Amino acid sequence: MVRGARIRAVGSLDELKAYGPSRIDDRYADAVIFPGMVEAHAHAGSGGMWANTYVGFYPRKDPDGTIWPGCTNIDEVLDRLREADARLGDGELLVAWGLDPIFFPGERLDKRHLDSVSTTRPIFVSHQSGHLATVNSAMLALEGIDRDCPVEGVVRGPDGEPNGELREPPAIALISSASSLLGGPFDPDALRGFAADARNHGVTTSADLGNPYIMTDALSEHRRIIDAEDFPLRLSLFHLGGGMGAGGDPDTASRTLADLAETGSEKMHLGGVKLFLDGSIQGFTARLQAPGYLSEDGNGLWLSSPEEFYRAFRAYHSAGSVIHVHCNGDEATELFLDTIERVLAEVPRWDHRHTVTHSQLTTPAQYRRMKALGVCANIFSNHIWYWGDQHRDLILGPDRAERMNAAATALRIGVPISLHCDTPVTPLDALATASYAAERATPSGRVLGVHERISVAQALDAVTLGAAYMLKLDHLVGSLEAGKFADFAILDRDPYDCEPAELREITVHGTVVAGRHFRAAG
């Protein structure tokens, strides 16, 4: 039973008669009403990525419901870029996204390949992880990047010249002209596109993890759009507070963020902060404990020094923020845990719900520390499907790949978990994310770590109430309970009756947010 924006009661028709006269809305009589799903790690800017050219390996559906085929080899990537080049006018940049070199063994795409598309038009191609990019010679010349560039992450060829690959944000940020992918001016259409994508997949609440506009004038535009009745999503905006040269002075920013947290609304929540420690596992920039990567001598990059991280973490913790920290590798998780243990001794705080986000290689010993310290784990289960075979064969080896994204270990130890997509890295599809954690299958048909499978019920809890808990919104969303918001996903079948792989086949008819109905596209 719904009254206004809230659930008034849950029960059978006979039980609900106690609440007095009501009207039966039977529009979903042949569907299943499920709690609106909650995504605890996504990026709202992904809604604007479709204005650029998609060159990812897997097929992908855009917010309008159009399916874009994947590019399964370098030649297909270059052909799609040539098609885009032919559509552009003089002086326009060619910006693309989704490239993933790990699927193209052998020769790695660099400026020479992109120069075959154009030697005059600057080209910028973001990798799927968001932690690397590749540009052509015209773009290097435009931005003045040459052999004397001192920035770490500018990859050089045998001749000592930049080969076009840029690793991690400090190097990528040298390409200031590609602002459409690098945090340029706020784009209202991107925010609306992200909400449409969420609606299509039954997501009614999401984090925007690392929003760069919270402490700018664009925040008022966020409020206007998000609080509108026709916007189909609640958003928890997390400030990008540290790592990659972002965030400014943490002592000042943490106080500002604490003040802003008091100005949120029922649909727009503020006060959380995201910090970075390391990079991407499949990009070989995450920080790993011994024995490191299977095929490389290097060990990734720190996006925050230990000293910078401690200062930022202590400031935001002291100000009352919920802190989600990007930790892909287990060495990054270890630094996170050392830091929070130190900070909690200095500034004790109950129920902080600080979170290791990604938590891909977190070890059982680290999960035991997380339990003791009250830390949550937001687990990137989608990696099992999208890169599981590569993690096993090329990056980590069988033993560590089989314990990646260890949801079962976390739950057994008692660490609160959620599962996430990190869109645009992988698609915003909570049911698919749950299925990957329960099935742990790879595209080749392997089961990667059968001992880390979780049940369908546990996976569904992780993408509803588990994620809501991590965002400190579990008193408002994540389950069907009296007093919570009337936020529902409308499904064609009951997911609790599905096998893990069947979760990905469920059709989402749309959502209900605050009692208002939104039909899915496509």
C-alpha positions in Angstrom: 0.0 0.0 0.0 1.4 3.4 -1.1 0.4 6.8 0.1 2.1 9.7 -1.6 5.8 9.1 -1.9 6.0 6.4 0.9 5.0 2.8 1.5 2.1 2.9 4.0 1.9 -0.9 4.6 3.0 -4.3 3.2 0.8 -7.4 3.4 -2.1 -9.3 1.9 -5.3 -7.5 0.7 -7.1 -8.7 3.8 -4.4 -7.4 6.1 -4.4 -4.0 4.3 -8.1 -3.5 4.8 -7.3 -2.4 8.4 -5.9 0.8 6.9 -9.3 1.9 5.6 -10.6 2.6 2.1 -8.1 2.3 -0.8 -7.9 2.0 -4.6 -6.4 -1.0 -6.3 -4.0 -0.2 -9.1 -3.7 -3.4 -11.1 -1.3 -2.1 -13.9 1.4 -4.5 -12.6 -0.9 -7.5 -12.1 1.1 -9.6 -14.5 4.5 -8.4 -13.2 6.6 -8.6 -10.1 7.1 -5.6 -7.8 10.6 -5.8 -6.4 12.5 -3.3 -4.2 14.1 -0.6 -6.3 17.7 -1.6 -6.7 20.6 0.5 -5.3 23.9 1.0 -7.1 26.6 2.1 -4.6 29.4 2.8 -7.2 28.6 4.5 -10.5 29.5 7.7 -12.3 26.6 9.9 -13.5 28.9 11.3 -16.3 28.5 8.0 -18.0 25.1 9.2 -19.3 27.0 11.6 -21.6 29.5 9.1 -22.9 27.2 8.2 -25.8 27.8 11.6 -27.4 31.2 10.1 -28.3 32.2 6.9 -30.2 31.9 3.5 -28.4 34.8 1.1 -29.3 34.4 -1.4 -26.4 34.8 -5.2 -26.9 31.3 -6.2 -25.7 28.0 -5.1 -27.1 26.4 -2.4 -25.1 22.9 -0.8 -24.7 22.6 3.0 -24.5 20.0 4.9 -22.4 17.7 5.0 -25.4 17.7 1.2 -25.7 19.9 1.0 -28.8 22.4 -1.8 -28.8 25.9 -1.0 -30.0 28.0 -3.9 -31.4 31.4 -4.5 -29.8 34.7 -4.1 -31.6 36.4 -7.5 -31.3 39.8 -6.6 -32.8 42.0 -3.6 -33.5 40.9 -3.4 -37.1 37.2 -3.1 -36.0 38.2 -0.4 -33.6 40.0 1.6 -36.4 37.1 1.1 -38.8 34.7 2.5 -36.3 37.0 5.5 -35.7 37.3 6.1 -39.4 33.5 6.1 -39.7 33.3 8.7 -36.9 36.1 10.7 -38.5 34.1 10.9 -41.7 31.1 12.3 -39.9 33.0 15.1 -38.1 33.6 18.6 -39.5 36.9 20.4 -39.7 38.4 21.3 -36.4 36.4 18.8 -34.3 38.1 16.3 -32.1 37.5 12.6 -32.4 36.7 11.3 -28.9 36.0 7.6 -28.3 35.7 5.3 -25.2 35.6 1.7 -24.2 38.9 0.5 -25.6 40.3 -2.6 -23.8 43.7 -3.7 -25.1 43.6 -6.8 -22.8 41.3 -8.5 -25.4 43.8 -7.9 -28.3 46.9 -10.0 -27.5 50.0 -9.1 -29.4 50.5 -5.6 -30.8 49.1 -2.9 -28.5 47.2 0.0 -30.1 49.3 3.2 -30.0 49.6 6.5 -31.8 50.7 4.7 -35.0 47.4 3.0 -35.3 45.4 6.1 -34.6 47.5 8.0 -37.1 46.2 5.7 -39.8 42.7 7.1 -39.0 43.9 10.7 -39.2 47.2 12.6 -39.0 45.5 16.0 -38.8 42.5 15.5 -36.5 43.4 15.0 -32.8 42.0 11.7 -31.5 41.5 10.7 -27.9 40.4 7.1 -27.0 39.6 6.4 -23.3 40.2 2.8 -22.2 37.3 0.9 -20.6 38.8 1.1 -17.1 39.0 4.9 -17.3 42.6 4.6 -16.0 44.3 4.7 -19.4 43.9 6.5 -22.7 45.5 6.4 -26.1 46.0 9.4 -28.4 47.4 10.1 -31.9 50.3 12.2 -32.9 48.1 15.2 -33.7 46.7 15.2 -30.1 50.2 14.9 -28.6 51.3 17.9 -30.7 48.2 19.9 -29.8 48.8 19.4 -26.1 52.6 19.8 -26.3 53.4 16.3 -25.0 56.9 15.4 -26.1 59.9 13.3 -25.0 60.7 15.9 -22.3 57.3 15.6 -20.6 58.1 14.8 -16.9 54.6 13.4 -15.9 54.6 9.8 -14.7 52.3 7.7 -16.9 53.3 9.1 -20.3 54.4 5.8 -22.0 57.4 6.0 -24.3 58.4 3.9 -27.2 61.9 2.5 -28.0 62.9 5.8 -29.5 62.2 7.7 -26.3 59.2 9.5 -27.8 55.7 9.3 -26.2 53.9 6.4 -28.0 50.4 7.8 -27.4 49.5 5.7 -24.3 48.7 7.6 -21.1 48.4 5.8 -17.8 46.3 7.1 -14.9 44.7 10.5 -14.5 47.8 12.8 -14.0 48.9 11.7 -17.5 45.5 11.6 -19.0 44.7 15.1 -17.7 47.4 16.5 -20.0 44.7 16.2 -22.7 42.8 19.2 -21.6 41.1 19.6 -25.0 39.1 16.3 -24.5 37.0 17.8 -21.7 33.9 15.9 -22.7 35.5 12.8 -21.1 37.7 14.5 -18.5 35.4 16.4 -16.2 34.5 19.5 -18.4 31.6 21.7 -17.7 28.5 20.1 -16.1 26.2 18.5 -18.8 22.6 18.3 -17.7 21.8 15.9 -20.6 24.5 13.5 -19.2 22.8 13.4 -15.8 19.4 12.8 -17.4 20.9 10.0 -19.6 22.3 8.3 -16.5 19.0 8.4 -14.8 17.3 6.9 -17.9 19.9 4.1 -17.9 19.1 3.4 -14.3 15.4 3.4 -14.9 15.9 0.8 -17.7 17.6 -1.5 -15.3 15.4 -1.2 -12.2 17.8 1.0 -10.3 16.0 3.7 -8.2 18.9 4.9 -6.0 22.6 5.4 -7.0 25.8 6.8 -5.8 27.6 9.2 -8.1 31.0 8.3 -6.8 33.4 11.2 -7.3 31.2 14.0 -8.5 33.5 16.9 -9.5 30.8 19.6 -9.3 29.7 19.5 -5.6 31.7 22.5 -4.6 30.9 24.5 -7.7 27.9 26.6 -8.9 26.8 23.5 -10.9 25.4 22.0 -7.6 22.3 24.1 -7.9 21.6 22.8 -11.3 22.0 19.2 -10.0 19.4 20.1 -7.3 16.9 21.5 -9.9 17.2 18.4 -12.1 17.3 15.7 -9.4 14.5 17.1 -7.3 12.1 17.4 -10.3 9.2 14.9 -10.2 10.1 13.6 -13.6 13.6 12.6 -12.7 13.5 8.8 -12.1 16.4 8.4 -9.6 17.6 9.3 -6.1 21.3 10.2 -6.1 23.9 10.2 -3.4 26.6 12.6 -4.7 30.1 11.8 -3.4 32.7 14.5 -3.5 35.9 13.6 -5.3 38.1 14.3 -2.3 41.6 13.0 -3.0 43.9 11.1 -5.4 44.7 12.1 -8.9 45.4 15.6 -7.8 41.8 16.2 -7.0 39.9 17.6 -4.0 41.9 20.6 -2.9 42.9 21.2 0.7 41.1 18.4 2.7 40.8 20.4 5.9 38.9 23.1 4.2 36.9 20.9 1.8 35.9 18.5 4.6 34.3 21.4 6.5 32.5 22.6 3.4 31.2 19.2 2.7 29.9 18.8 6.2 27.9 22.0 5.8 26.6 20.9 2.4 25.4 17.5 3.9 22.8 19.5 5.8 21.3 20.9 2.5 20.3 17.6 0.8 16.8 16.6 -0.1 14.7 13.4 -0.3 16.2 12.7 -3.8 19.7 14.3 -3.6 22.0 13.3 -0.7 25.3 14.9 0.1 28.2 14.3 2.6 30.0 11.3 1.2 33.5 11.5 -0.2 35.6 9.3 -2.6 39.3 8.9 -2.2 41.7 7.1 -4.6 44.6 4.8 -3.8 45.6 2.7 -6.8 44.7 2.1 -10.4 43.3 -0.8 -12.5 44.2 -4.4 -12.3 43.7 -5.2 -16.0 45.5 -2.0 -16.8 48.5 -3.2 -14.6 48.3 0.0 -12.6 46.7 -1.4 -9.4 49.0 -1.9 -6.4 49.4 -5.6 -5.6 51.1 -7.4 -2.7 53.7 -10.1 -3.5 53.9 -11.9 -5.9 52.6 -9.0 -8.0 51.6 -9.3 -11.6 52.0 -12.6 -13.5 53.7 -11.1 -16.6 55.2 -7.8 -15.5 57.9 -6.6 -13.2 56.2 -3.3 -12.2 53.6 -2.9 -9.5 51.2 -0.3 -10.6 50.9 3.3 -9.4 49.8 5.1 -6.2 47.2 7.7 -7.0 47.7 9.1 -3.5 50.9 8.9 -1.5 50.4 7.4 2.0 51.0 10.8 3.6 48.4 12.5 1.3 45.9 9.7 1.9 46.2 9.8 5.7 45.7 13.6 5.7 42.6 13.4 3.5 41.1 10.4 5.3 41.6 11.9 8.7 40.1 15.3 7.7 36.9 13.8 6.1 36.5 11.2 8.9 36.8 13.9 11.5 34.1 15.9 9.7 31.7 13.0 9.7 31.8 12.0 6.0 31.2 8.5 4.8 34.4 7.6 2.9 34.6 5.2 0.0 38.2 4.4 -1.1 39.1 3.0 -4.5 41.3 -0.1 -3.7 41.6 -2.6 -6.5 44.8 -4.3 -5.4 45.5 -5.9 -2.0 48.4 -3.6 -1.3 46.0 -0.7 -1.6 43.6 -2.4 0.8 46.4 -2.9 3.3 47.3 0.8 3.2 43.6 1.7 3.6 43.3 -0.6 6.7 46.5 0.7 8.3 45.2 4.2 7.8 41.8 3.7 9.2 43.2 1.8 12.2 45.4 4.8 12.9 42.7 7.4 12.4 40.1 5.5 14.5 42.6 5.5 17.4 43.0 9.2 17.0 39.4 10.1 16.3 37.0 7.4 17.5 33.7 7.2 15.6 30.8 4.8 15.7 29.0 3.4 12.7 31.2 5.2 10.1 30.5 2.6 7.3 33.7 3.6 5.5 34.1 1.3 2.5 36.8 -0.5 0.4 35.3 0.1 -3.0 36.2 -2.6 -5.7 37.9 -4.8 -3.0 39.0 -7.1 -5.8 42.0 -8.8 -4.2 41.2 -8.3 -0.6 42.5 -11.3 1.4 40.7 -13.3 4.1 43.1 -11.7 6.7 42.2 -8.3 5.4 38.5 -9.1 5.6 39.0 -10.1 9.3 40.6 -6.7 9.9 37.7 -5.0 8.1 35.2 -6.8 10.3 37.1 -5.6 13.4 37.3 -2.0 12.1 33.6 -1.7 11.0 34.6 -1.4 7.3 32.3 -2.4 4.4 33.3 -4.0 1.1 31.7 -2.8 -2.2 32.8 -5.7 -4.5 33.3 -5.5 -8.2 31.8 -8.9 -9.1 31.4 -7.9 -12.8 35.1 -8.4 -13.3 34.5 -12.2 -13.0 32.6 -12.1 -16.3 34.3 -9.2 -18.2 37.9 -10.0 -17.4 37.9 -13.3 -15.5 39.7 -15.3 -18.2 42.3 -12.6 -18.6 42.9 -12.3 -14.8 43.5 -16.0 -14.6 45.6 -16.5 -17.7 47.5 -13.2 -18.2 47.3 -11.0 -15.1 47.3 -12.9 -11.8 47.4 -16.6 -12.3 44.8 -19.2 -11.3 45.1 -19.1 -7.5 44.6 -15.4 -7.0 42.1 -15.1 -9.8 39.9 -17.7 -8.1 39.7 -15.7 -4.9 39.0 -12.3 -6.6 35.9 -10.4 -5.6 35.5 -12.8 -2.6 31.9 -12.1 -1.6 31.4 -15.4 0.1 34.5 -14.9 2.3 33.3 -11.4 3.2 29.9 -12.6 4.2 31.2 -15.6 6.2 33.5 -13.3 8.2 30.6 -10.8 8.7 31.7 -7.8 6.5 28.7 -5.9 5.1 28.9 -6.0 1.3 27.3 -4.6 -1.9 28.0 -5.4 -5.5 28.6 -2.7 -8.1 29.1 -1.9 -11.8 31.3 1.3 -11.8 29.6 2.4 -15.0 30.9 3.3 -17.6 33.5 0.6 -16.8 30.7 -2.0 -17.0 27.0 -1.5 -17.7 24.6 -0.2 -15.1 22.6 -3.5 -14.6 22.2 -4.6 -11.0 20.5 -7.9 -11.9 23.5 -8.8 -14.1 25.9 -7.7 -11.4 24.1 -10.0 -8.9 24.2 -12.9 -11.4 27.9 -12.6 -11.8 28.5 -12.9 -8.1 26.3 -15.9 -7.7 27.5 -17.7 -10.9 31.1 -16.7 -11.1 31.3 -17.8 -14.7 33.7 -16.4 -17.3 33.0 -16.1 -21.1 35.0 -19.2 -21.8 32.7 -21.3 -19.5 35.0 -21.6 -16.5 33.8 -21.2 -13.0 36.3 -18.9 -11.4 36.4 -19.7 -7.7 33.3 -21.9 -6.9 34.0 -21.4 -3.2 33.3 -17.7 -3.6 29.9 -18.1 -5.1 27.0 -16.6 -3.1 23.3 -17.5 -3.3 20.9 -15.6 -5.5 19.2 -14.3 -2.3 22.5 -13.0 -0.9 23.3 -11.4 -4.3 19.9 -9.7 -4.5 20.3 -8.4 -0.9 23.7 -7.0 -1.8 22.2 -4.9 -4.7 19.3 -3.6 -2.6 19.6 -3.3 1.1 23.4 -4.0 1.2 24.1 -1.1 -1.1 21.6 1.1 0.8 23.4 0.4 4.1 26.7 1.3 2.6 25.3 4.7 1.5 23.6 5.2 5.0 20.2 5.2 3.3 18.9 1.8 4.4 16.3 3.6 6.6 14.8 5.0 3.4 15.3 2.6 0.5 16.5 -0.9 -0.3 13.5 -3.0 0.9 9.7 -2.9 0.9 8.9 -1.7 4.4 6.3 0.6 5.9 7.6 4.1 6.1 10.3 3.7 3.3 10.0 5.4 0.0 7.7 3.8 -2.6 10.6 2.9 -4.9 10.1 -0.3 -6.9 11.6 -2.2 -9.9 8.9 -3.7 -12.1 10.1 -7.1 -13.4 8.7 -9.8 -15.6 9.4 -12.6 -13.2 10.5 -13.2 -9.6 14.3 -13.1 -9.3 14.2 -15.4 -6.2 12.9 -18.2 -8.5 15.8 -17.8 -10.9 19.1 -19.6 -11.3 22.1 -17.2 -11.3 22.4 -16.9 -15.1 18.7 -16.3 -15.5 18.9 -13.1 -13.5 20.5 -11.5 -16.6 17.5 -12.5 -18.7 14.9 -10.8 -16.6 13.1 -8.0 -18.4 12.7 -4.7 -16.5 9.5 -3.0 -17.4 10.4 0.2 -15.6 10.5 1.7 -12.1 8.4 3.5 -9.5 10.2 6.3 -7.6 8.3 8.1 -4.8 5.1 6.5 -6.1 5.6 7.9 -9.6 5.8 5.5 -12.6 8.6 5.4 -15.2 8.5 3.1 -18.2 11.8 1.6 -19.4 13.0 2.4 -23.0 13.4 -0.3 -25.6 
